[in-house]
Amino acid sequence: LSALLGGLRLSLLSLDPLELRVLRNSGSAAEREQARRVQALRGGGGTYLLCTLLLGQAGANAALAGWLCASLPGGPAAAAPRGAPWLPVLLCAAAVFLGGEVLPYSVCARHGLAIASRTLCLTRLLMLAAFPLCYPLSRLLDWALRQELSVFSTRERLLETLRAAGPHGDLVHEELAMVQGALELRTKVVEDVLTPLADCFMLRADAVLDFATVSEILRSGYTRIPVYEGDRRDNIVDLLFVKDLAFVDPDDCTPLQTVTRFYRRPLHCVFNDTRLDTLLEEFKKGKSHLAIVQRVNNEGEGDPFYEVMGIVTLEDVIEEIIKSEILDETDLYTDNQKKERVPHRGRKPQDFSIFRLSDSEMRVKISPQLLLATHRFMATEVEPFKSPYLSEKILLRLLKHPNVIQELKYDRKNKKALEHYLYQRNRPVDYFVLILQGKVEVEVGKEELRFENGAFTYYGVPAIMAVISSDNDVRKVSSLAGSSFLLNRSPSRCSGLNRSESPNREHCDYGGSTTQLYSSSNNIYTPDYSVHILCDVQFVKITRQQYQNAVVASRMDSSPQSPDVEAFNDRDSTKASTARGTPQTPKEDTTALLNERNSILCDRADGLRSPSDSVFLRMEGIPYIQEELADTEENRKQQSESGNG
């Protein structure tokens, strides 16, 4: 009986309620059933059970000692004076030690849960029998000694248990470190894991997002970058996310404040004594994954103030939980424990210079809308770029050529500089120009008529028309249909409305002397006008060689029997036959052709334009055109008289 009660005491009291709950939820099927049965007995407290088992074991040991003393020689029953009183004591001690302590402890230490679950009936019977004496005693002990403590009752005990069981359990080092980090999270504060300002990658508020700055941001590897104002790094005013740069072109040199003011990322500030578990809950709410750490500075004289110590991120908190550094694609990372910059193994330094355009590839950036408008205008309004000569696909490739779209800066201190002139009078050129943005001034003819033009006015068409014009009459029409400019006239002086013209068309074709503007012997175009800029301008500049290559590419792109090529050939043959046929009425036909090609848009005095301002400019209204027409008519009369003679 003593051995049984000693074994039950070890089996039942060695398992606290928390451990029984763990076995009930995570043990095997047999352990779950055994833990469920024992937990019902153990849940009411162990003091009452302990008193019952100890009382029973003490009674059994006392009965054993009395029986041995009465039965063996040397005991009270022996009459001989020379008996051996030490023999019953020795046998009683051996029986209690071996049968009451060693044997039950050895068995129950290995199979305590199974033995306890199979002897519940006997245990309840003993508790019922000892109730009058043991229950009041157990309540008195509970009141005096308080509640019993479990092995897992405190975080420190649990940590020490995990550390002690680590080498002998099935937990690997990483798992044990994560468990320890999670348990120690409440004991650490933000100041223990923050990154000091000296080690933070930050940007000045007045920075420009050019290629160098964007490359530096990408090389840093950070996704959230604090922005400080002035020379003090602790004056953090904004927060930049790398994803905010998705629509930023480095070539535009966008100010950083433009991006930060648009997104207005909130700043999350915490104090240095904030616990990490509290900070983790704040991060989990989704407000921000980066917080600015500050403290109240009471040092020195004056009022206390908030001092920025550094920054802390969600990654820092997670690293403290898993007790390890999280390595990403960055080249370098900072070890928060050793406070050292550690290179990333196996990665080469990132070089973004391959994305930078070389000087020969640098070109002016324009918006896709402006590029589309330029493409449609040239394909429909400018004769050399229409579909019979140039396909729309090749024209788009031509406009995307690095050197076609250019920009010219205006120097107000030197307004008459040669760099401001796109064309100079009586100087041969071989290129075509279309103004995209800005204003230019055109000085025409001997009379030095001056006109101020704006966007979508073009010049130098005859310089490139030589590529597709082989007949003299065609070249003459091309020379008369020279460059364009915007003619500012009062609406009261404009007559003959041309309703078929688009109200957005802001050009008129003009020309000068045929022999002066274009020489057929050496294919040199010499303008009799000058064009110089009045402000910063963007323009399209296409040389004769570029246009010739585009024409050849258009013909090669289409099949030999394509309608475009046949129309092109039919047009050339028609023009040639017309040139070789009977001369038409000189003045009427030439004037009609020129009037048809010279529809302009007049500006009002207030700068507004409307469709009613589209007028039909009579070529006879321009003085130097009148002289040209008179000379042309006189020459044709002489040729006609000599032919009749």
C-alpha positions in Angstrom: 0.0 0.0 0.0 2.9 2.4 0.8 4.4 1.7 -2.7 1.1 2.3 -4.4 0.4 5.5 -2.6 4.0 6.8 -3.2 3.6 6.0 -6.9 0.3 7.8 -7.1 1.7 10.8 -5.4 4.5 11.0 -8.0 2.2 10.3 -10.9 -0.5 12.8 -10.0 1.4 15.6 -8.5 4.2 15.7 -11.1 1.7 16.7 -13.8 0.4 20.3 -13.2 -2.9 21.4 -14.8 -1.1 23.3 -17.6 1.0 20.3 -18.6 -2.1 18.1 -18.6 -3.8 20.6 -20.9 -0.9 20.5 -23.3 -1.0 16.7 -23.4 -4.7 16.8 -23.9 -4.4 19.1 -26.9 -1.1 17.9 -28.5 -0.4 14.3 -27.3 -1.2 11.0 -28.9 -4.7 9.5 -28.8 -3.9 7.5 -25.6 -2.2 10.4 -23.9 -5.2 12.7 -24.7 -7.6 10.2 -23.1 -5.4 9.7 -20.1 -4.8 13.4 -19.6 -8.6 14.1 -19.9 -9.3 11.6 -17.1 -6.5 12.8 -14.8 -7.3 16.5 -15.5 -10.8 16.1 -14.0 -9.2 15.0 -10.7 -6.2 17.4 -10.8 -8.1 20.5 -11.8 -9.5 21.2 -8.3 -6.1 21.7 -6.8 -3.3 19.4 -5.7 -3.1 20.2 -2.0 -6.1 18.1 -1.0 -4.8 15.2 -3.1 -1.3 15.6 -1.7 -2.6 15.5 1.9 -4.6 12.4 1.2 -1.8 10.4 -0.4 0.8 11.4 2.3 -1.6 10.5 5.1 -2.2 7.1 3.5 1.5 6.5 2.9 2.4 7.5 6.4 -0.2 5.2 7.9 1.0 2.3 5.8 4.7 2.9 6.8 3.7 3.1 10.5 1.7 -0.1 10.3 4.7 -1.9 8.6 7.0 -0.8 11.3 4.7 -1.9 14.1 4.1 -5.3 12.5 7.8 -5.9 12.1 8.6 -4.9 15.7 5.9 -7.3 17.0 6.8 -10.2 14.8 10.6 -10.3 14.7 13.0 -11.3 17.6 14.2 -8.3 19.6 10.9 -6.6 19.5 8.4 -5.9 22.3 7.1 -9.5 22.1 10.5 -11.0 22.9 11.1 -11.9 26.5 14.8 -12.4 26.3 16.8 -9.5 27.7 19.6 -10.1 25.3 17.4 -9.5 22.1 18.4 -7.5 19.0 16.2 -4.3 18.8 18.0 -3.0 15.8 16.8 -5.8 13.5 13.2 -4.7 13.1 14.3 -1.1 12.5 16.7 -2.2 9.8 14.2 -4.4 8.0 11.5 -1.7 8.2 13.8 0.9 6.8 14.9 -1.4 3.9 11.2 -2.3 3.1 10.1 1.3 3.1 13.2 2.4 1.0 13.0 -0.3 -1.6 9.3 -1.1 -1.7 7.8 2.3 -0.8 10.2 4.7 -2.6 12.6 3.3 -5.1 10.4 0.9 -6.9 7.3 3.1 -7.3 9.4 6.1 -8.2 11.2 4.2 -10.9 8.1 2.8 -12.4 5.9 5.9 -12.1 8.5 8.3 -13.4 8.2 6.5 -16.8 4.6 5.5 -16.8 3.0 7.9 -14.3 0.2 9.2 -16.6 -0.9 5.7 -17.5 -0.8 4.4 -13.8 -2.6 7.5 -12.6 -5.4 7.2 -15.1 -6.0 3.5 -14.2 -6.1 4.0 -10.5 -8.6 6.9 -10.4 -11.2 4.9 -8.5 -8.8 4.0 -5.7 -7.6 7.6 -5.4 -11.2 9.0 -5.2 -12.0 6.4 -2.5 -9.0 7.4 -0.4 -9.8 11.1 -0.8 -13.4 10.4 0.3 -12.2 8.5 3.4 -9.6 11.2 4.4 -12.0 14.1 3.7 -12.7 15.0 7.3 -9.0 15.5 8.1 -7.3 16.3 4.8 -9.8 18.8 3.2 -9.6 21.4 6.0 -5.9 21.0 6.2 -5.5 21.5 2.4 -7.6 24.7 2.5 -5.5 26.0 5.3 -2.3 25.3 3.4 -3.7 27.0 0.2 -4.6 30.1 2.2 -1.2 30.2 3.8 1.0 29.3 0.8 -1.0 30.9 -2.0 -1.6 29.3 -5.3 0.8 26.7 -6.6 3.2 27.8 -9.3 3.5 26.0 -12.6 6.7 25.4 -14.5 5.4 27.6 -17.4 3.8 30.3 -15.1 6.3 33.1 -16.0 8.1 34.1 -19.2 11.5 33.7 -17.5 10.7 30.2 -16.4 9.5 29.3 -19.9 12.6 30.8 -21.5 14.9 28.9 -19.2 13.0 25.7 -19.8 13.4 26.1 -23.5 17.1 26.9 -23.2 17.7 23.9 -21.0 15.6 21.6 -23.2 17.1 22.9 -26.4 20.1 20.5 -26.8 18.0 17.5 -25.8 14.7 18.3 -27.6 13.7 18.2 -31.2 13.8 22.1 -31.6 16.5 23.3 -34.0 18.5 26.4 -33.2 16.5 28.7 -35.5 13.2 27.6 -34.1 14.4 28.1 -30.5 15.7 31.5 -31.4 12.4 32.5 -32.9 10.5 31.4 -29.8 13.0 33.2 -27.5 12.7 36.4 -29.7 8.9 36.3 -29.5 9.0 35.9 -25.7 11.5 38.7 -25.3 9.6 41.1 -27.5 7.8 42.7 -24.6 11.0 43.3 -22.7 12.7 45.3 -25.4 12.1 48.9 -26.4 12.5 50.8 -29.7 15.8 52.4 -28.6 17.3 48.9 -28.7 16.7 48.3 -32.4 16.5 51.7 -34.1 18.8 52.8 -36.8 20.7 56.1 -35.9 20.3 59.1 -38.2 23.9 58.9 -39.1 23.4 55.5 -40.7 20.1 56.3 -42.5 19.9 56.9 -46.2 18.0 60.2 -46.6 17.3 62.8 -49.3 17.3 66.6 -49.1 13.9 68.3 -49.8 15.4 70.4 -52.5 16.9 67.4 -54.4 16.1 66.9 -58.1 15.1 63.5 -59.3 17.6 63.3 -62.2 19.4 60.2 -63.4 22.1 60.4 -60.7 19.6 60.8 -57.8 17.3 58.0 -59.0 20.3 55.7 -59.5 21.4 56.4 -56.0 18.0 55.6 -54.6 17.9 52.3 -56.5 21.4 51.4 -55.3 20.5 52.0 -51.7 17.9 49.3 -51.8 15.4 51.0 -49.5 11.7 51.4 -50.3 10.9 54.2 -47.9 13.3 57.1 -47.7 13.0 60.0 -45.2 13.3 63.5 -46.7 14.8 66.3 -44.5 14.8 70.0 -45.0 17.7 72.3 -44.7 21.1 71.1 -43.4 19.7 69.3 -40.3 19.1 65.6 -40.9 16.8 65.5 -37.8 14.4 67.9 -39.5 12.4 65.2 -41.3 9.5 66.7 -43.2 8.4 64.1 -45.8 8.6 60.4 -46.7 9.3 59.1 -50.2 8.3 55.7 -51.4 10.2 54.2 -54.2 6.9 53.2 -55.9 6.1 56.9 -56.1 8.8 57.2 -58.8 7.0 54.9 -61.2 5.8 57.7 -63.4 8.8 60.0 -62.9 11.2 60.3 -65.9 14.8 61.1 -64.8 15.3 63.1 -67.9 12.5 65.5 -66.8 14.6 66.5 -63.6 11.4 66.6 -61.5 11.9 68.3 -58.1 11.5 65.9 -55.2 9.1 68.2 -53.5 6.7 67.9 -56.4 6.4 64.2 -55.8 6.3 64.3 -52.0 3.7 67.1 -52.0 1.5 65.1 -54.4 1.4 61.9 -52.4 1.7 63.5 -48.9 2.9 60.3 -47.1 2.1 60.6 -43.3 4.9 60.6 -40.8 4.6 58.1 -37.9 6.5 59.1 -34.8 7.2 57.0 -31.7 9.1 57.5 -28.5 12.3 55.7 -27.7 10.8 53.9 -24.7 8.0 52.3 -26.7 7.9 48.5 -26.4 8.4 46.5 -29.5 5.1 44.6 -29.1 3.2 47.9 -29.0 5.1 49.1 -32.1 4.3 45.9 -33.9 0.6 46.4 -33.3 0.9 49.9 -34.7 2.6 48.6 -37.8 0.0 45.9 -38.2 -2.7 48.5 -38.5 -1.2 49.6 -41.8 -0.6 53.2 -41.1 3.1 53.0 -42.0 5.9 50.5 -41.8 8.5 53.1 -40.9 8.5 55.2 -37.8 10.6 58.2 -36.7 12.0 57.6 -33.2 12.2 60.7 -31.0 12.8 61.4 -27.3 12.3 64.3 -24.9 15.5 66.2 -24.4 15.7 67.8 -21.0 19.4 68.4 -21.0 20.7 71.9 -20.6 18.9 75.1 -20.0 15.6 76.0 -21.7 12.4 74.1 -22.4 12.4 70.4 -23.2 12.1 69.6 -26.9 11.7 66.5 -29.1 14.9 65.2 -30.5 15.0 62.7 -33.4 17.2 59.8 -32.7 16.7 57.6 -35.8 14.2 55.5 -37.6 12.7 52.0 -37.0 11.0 49.8 -39.5 8.8 46.7 -39.5 11.8 44.8 -40.7 13.7 45.7 -37.6 11.0 44.3 -35.4 10.8 41.1 -37.4 14.5 40.7 -37.2 14.4 40.9 -33.4 11.7 38.2 -33.4 13.6 35.8 -35.6 16.9 36.7 -34.1 18.5 37.0 -37.5 19.1 39.6 -40.3 16.8 39.6 -43.3 18.9 39.9 -46.5 17.3 41.3 -49.6 18.6 42.4 -53.0 20.7 45.3 -51.7 24.4 45.3 -51.9 25.0 46.2 -48.2 23.0 45.8 -45.0 23.6 47.1 -41.5 23.9 44.6 -38.7 21.9 46.1 -35.8 23.8 44.1 -33.2 27.3 44.8 -34.4 26.4 48.1 -36.0 28.5 47.3 -39.0 27.9 47.5 -42.8 28.1 44.0 -44.1 28.5 43.3 -47.8 26.1 41.0 -49.6 27.9 37.9 -50.7 27.6 36.7 -54.2 26.3 40.0 -55.7 28.0 42.4 -58.0 27.7 46.1 -57.6 24.7 47.5 -59.6 25.7 49.8 -62.4 22.8 51.8 -63.8 25.0 53.7 -66.3 23.9 51.4 -69.1 20.5 53.0 -69.0 21.9 56.5 -69.5 21.7 57.7 -73.0 25.0 58.8 -74.5 25.5 62.3 -75.9 24.8 61.1 -79.4 21.5 59.6 -78.2 20.3 62.4 -76.1 17.1 64.0 -77.5 14.4 66.4 -76.3 11.5 64.7 -74.5 8.0 65.5 -75.7 4.7 64.1 -74.5 3.0 61.3 -76.4 0.1 63.7 -77.1 2.4 66.2 -78.7 4.2 63.5 -80.7 0.8 62.2 -82.0 -0.4 65.7 -82.9 2.9 66.3 -84.7 2.6 63.1 -86.6 -1.0 63.7 -87.7 -0.3 67.3 -88.7 2.7 66.4 -90.9 1.0 63.4 -92.4 -2.1 65.4 -93.4 -1.0 69.1 -93.8 2.7 69.1 -95.0 3.0 67.9 -98.6 6.3 66.0 -98.5 5.1 63.9 -95.6 1.8 62.8 -97.0 1.0 59.2 -97.7 2.0 59.3 -101.4 5.6 60.1 -100.5 6.0 58.8 -96.9 4.2 56.1 -95.0 2.9 57.0 -91.6 4.9 54.2 -90.0 8.2 55.5 -91.4 7.2 59.1 -90.5 6.7 58.0 -86.9 10.1 56.3 -86.9 11.6 59.5 -88.4 10.1 61.6 -85.6 11.5 59.3 -83.0 15.0 59.6 -84.4 17.3 61.1 -81.7 18.4 64.2 -83.7 15.0 65.1 -85.3 13.2 66.8 -82.3 15.5 69.5 -81.0 15.4 72.3 -78.4 17.0 75.7 -78.7 17.5 78.0 -75.7 17.0 81.7 -76.0 19.6 84.0 -74.6 18.0 87.3 -73.7 21.4 89.0 -73.2 22.4 88.2 -76.8 19.2 88.3 -78.8 20.9 88.7 -82.2 23.2 85.7 -81.7 23.7 83.4 -84.8 22.5 80.5 -82.7 19.0 82.0 -82.6 18.5 81.8 -86.3 16.9 78.8 -87.8 17.2 80.2 -91.3 19.2 83.2 -92.7 18.4 85.0 -95.8 20.5 84.0 -98.9 22.2 81.2 -97.0 21.7 77.7 -98.5 20.1 75.1 -96.3 19.1 71.5 -96.7 16.6 70.9 -93.9 13.0 71.3 -93.0 11.8 72.9 -89.7 8.5 72.6 -87.9 7.9 74.6 -84.7 6.4 72.6 -81.9 6.6 75.0 -79.0 7.7 78.6 -78.7 7.6 81.6 -81.0 9.7 82.8 -83.9 9.9 85.9 -86.0 10.1 85.7 -89.8 11.6 88.4 -92.0 10.5 88.0 -95.6 11.8 89.5 -98.9 13.5 92.7 -99.7 10.7 94.6 -98.0 11.7 93.0 -94.7 8.2 92.1 -93.8 8.1 90.7 -90.3 5.7 88.2 -89.0 5.5 86.5 -85.6 4.7 82.8 -85.7 4.0 80.1 -83.2 3.5 76.4 -82.9 2.9 74.1 -86.0 4.3 76.5 -88.5 6.9 75.1 -90.8 9.7 76.2 -93.1 12.0 74.9 -95.7 9.8 72.5 -97.7 11.7 73.1 -101.0 14.9 72.0 -99.3 13.6 68.4 -99.1 11.1 68.4 -102.0 14.1 68.0 -104.4 14.1 64.4 -103.4 10.8 63.7 -105.0 10.5 66.6 -107.5 12.3 66.0 -110.8 10.4 68.2 -113.2 11.1 71.9 -113.5 7.4 72.9 -113.1 7.1 70.7 -110.1 10.1 72.4 -108.6 8.6 75.8 -109.4 5.4 75.0 -107.6 7.5 73.6 -104.7 9.5 76.8 -104.6 6.4 78.9 -104.6 5.0 76.7 -101.8 7.9 77.3 -99.6 7.9 77.7 -95.9 5.0 78.8 -93.8 4.4 81.4 -91.2 1.5 82.9 -89.3 0.3 86.2 -90.8 -1.3 88.5 -88.2 -4.0 90.6 -89.9 -7.1 92.3 -88.7 -10.2 90.3 -89.3 -11.8 93.3 -91.1 -9.1 93.0 -93.8 -9.5 89.3 -94.3 -11.9 88.2 -97.0 -12.9 85.1 -98.9 -13.5 82.6 -96.1 -12.3 79.1 -96.8 -14.7 76.9 -94.9 -12.9 73.7 -95.9 -9.8 74.5 -93.9 -9.3 73.3 -90.3 -9.5 76.0 -87.7 -6.3 74.7 -86.1 -4.2 75.1 -89.2 -1.9 78.0 -88.5 0.2 78.2 -91.6 0.4 79.8 -95.0 2.6 78.8 -97.9 4.7 81.5 -99.4 7.6 81.8 -101.8 9.8 84.1 -103.6 11.8 84.2 -106.8 12.2 80.7 -108.3 15.8 81.3 -109.3 16.6 82.7 -105.9 14.9 80.1 -103.7 15.9 76.9 -105.5 18.6 76.1 -108.0 18.0 73.0 -110.0 21.6 72.7 -111.1 23.1 71.8 -107.7 19.9 71.1 -105.7 20.6 73.9 -103.3 17.7 75.7 -101.6 18.4 79.3 -100.7 15.7 81.0 -98.7 14.9 84.7 -99.2 13.7 85.0 -95.6 15.2 84.7 -92.1 13.7 82.9 -89.1 15.0 83.6 -85.6 13.6 82.5 -82.2 11.9 84.8 -79.7 12.0 82.4 -76.7 12.9 78.8 -75.9 11.6 76.7 -78.7 11.2 73.0 -79.5 11.1 72.1 -83.2 11.4 69.3 -85.7 14.4 69.4 -87.9 14.7 67.0 -90.8 17.6 67.1 -93.2 17.4 66.3 -96.9 19.4 63.1 -96.3 17.1 62.0 -93.5 14.1 62.6 -95.6 15.6 60.8 -98.6 16.3 57.8 -96.4 12.8 57.9 -95.1 11.3 58.0 -98.7 13.5 55.0 -99.7 12.4 53.1 -96.6 8.8 53.8 -97.4 9.1 52.5 -100.9 10.9 49.4 -99.7 8.4 48.9 -96.9 5.6 48.7 -99.4 5.4 46.1 -102.2 6.3 47.1 -105.7 2.7 46.8 -106.8 1.2 48.6 -103.9 -1.3 51.3 -104.6 0.8 54.0 -102.9 3.7 53.4 -105.3 1.4 53.3 -108.3 -0.2 56.5 -107.3 3.2 58.0 -106.8 4.3 57.0 -110.3 1.0 58.1 -111.8 1.3 61.4 -110.2 4.8 61.9 -111.4 3.9 60.9 -115.0 0.8 63.2 -114.9 2.9 66.1 -113.8 5.5 65.4 -116.4 3.0 65.2 -119.2 1.4 68.4 -118.1 4.8 70.1 -118.1 5.5 68.8 -121.7 2.0 69.7 -123.0 0.4 72.9 -124.0 1.0 75.7 -121.7 -1.9 76.7 -119.5 -3.2 80.2 -119.0 -0.3 81.6 -116.9 -1.7 84.0 -114.5 -5.1 82.4 -113.8 -3.7 78.8 -113.2 -0.7 79.9 -111.3 -2.7 82.3 -109.1 -5.4 79.7 -108.5 -2.8 77.1 -107.5 -1.1 79.5 -105.1 -4.4 80.7 -103.7 -5.5 77.1 -103.1 -2.2 76.4 -101.2 -2.3 79.5 -99.0 -5.1 79.3 -96.5 -4.0 81.0 -93.2 -5.5 81.6 -89.8 -5.6 85.3 -88.8 -5.2 86.2 -85.1 -7.5 88.6 -83.4 -6.2 91.4 -81.3 -7.1 89.6 -78.1 -5.1 86.5 -79.2 -8.1 84.2 -79.5 -8.8 82.2 -82.6 -12.1 80.9 -84.0 -13.1 78.9 -87.1 -14.5 82.1 -88.7 -10.9 83.5 -88.8 -9.8 81.0 -91.4 -9.4 83.2 -94.6 -8.3 82.8 -98.2 -5.2 84.9 -98.8 -5.0 86.2 -102.3 -1.5 85.9 -103.5 -1.8 89.2 -105.5 -2.1 91.0 -102.1 1.6 90.4 -101.4 3.9 92.9 -103.2 6.7 90.6 -104.1 4.3 88.0 -105.3 2.8 90.6 -107.7 6.2 91.3 -109.2 6.9 87.5 -109.6 3.5 87.0 -111.3 4.1 89.9 -113.7 7.6 88.6 -114.6 6.2 85.1 -115.1 3.4 86.3 -117.4 5.7 88.5 -119.5 8.2 85.6 -120.0 5.4 83.3 -121.2 4.1 85.8 -123.6 7.6 86.1 -125.1 7.8 82.3 -125.4 4.4 82.2 -127.1 5.3 84.9 -129.6 8.6 83.2 -130.5 6.8 79.9 -130.9 4.2 81.4 -133.3 6.9 83.1 -135.2 
